């Protein structure tokens, strides 16, 4: 079957192939390399509120463990 492709059809195909989603390219690469958790941690740490919540959460968990260890050895 002979088909006549116009220049418009060729250009449309080339544009579809090279079209990039710049906003999603970083997460797409993270998914491809199976490092989605690392990507989420970096994005959260870059956000000032996320960084503060992470520090408060880790400190709170550490304080609870310190209290439980202290209570179990009889410090209070």
Order of alpha helices (4+ residues) and beta strands (2+ residues): alpha-alpha-alpha-alpha
